[in-house]
């Protein structure tokens, strides 16, 4: 089991590095993870004389592929992310996570990792791009009245119910909703300032999300199209650019690079196992 954990961690580290650096997880890494894990599972099956060790790994990989594929079609994940998730599904089959399946537990761990990761990731993007905080400041000025209004009903409730058992909960809500509103504004600024940029038509790749008005005017893409462009659409765009019907550069939108989330969730699974049980134990 230790070898399996080390191998999976190694491939997830590589995937995180390349995703952060290039925005893609190379097939060599995701396919390599699946291949390496299945080879190890075959070895475990032969050693324990239990074919179900290998078969359960196949089932886990297929299950995670089925879960991840719709996210790929919706443009939320890249193809490398889906294959990476499939590799994790192959790896964690047979892990002891208490009464809950390791497949369910891993997604719980992902949900716990993804929020702090997104906050840190977008904060770094803001630090690296000076325009982000300037634009965010302008957005706050426009929305300051709306955000201020959010405080009013909760402050009134807090004054009224401050001596009751749920007074502390009201205090948390008083600051939580405006904070989430400001966080939403900040993420919108990150999307507009950092995650949207212009690239040459010749540099377009399958799955890129094109949001350029000139391209939409030609009927090739539309605003609600989130699954990304196809190879055939790229060919049409190159033809249009060569005849000067659209500019040689178009605007695309990138997503947050979530490669490290797969690694963080896997390490959390190894470290704490069933996180839900820990929460329940703590609350009780």
Secondary structure, DSSP 4 states (H G I P E B T S, - for coil): -HHHHHHHHHHHHHHHHHHHHHS---HHHHHHHHHHHHHHHHHHHHHHT-THHHHHHHHHHHHHHHHHHHHHHTTSS-HHHHHHHHHHHHHHTT---TTS-HHHHHHHHHHHHHHHHHHHHHHHHHHH-HHHHHHHHHHHHHHHHHHHHHHHHHHHHHHHHTTSTTHHHHHHHHHHHHHHHHHHHHHHHHHHHTSEEEEEGGG--TT-EE--HHHHHTTS--TT--S---HHHHHHHHHHHHTTSS-SEEEEEPPP--HHHHHHHHHHHHHHS-HHHHHHHHH-
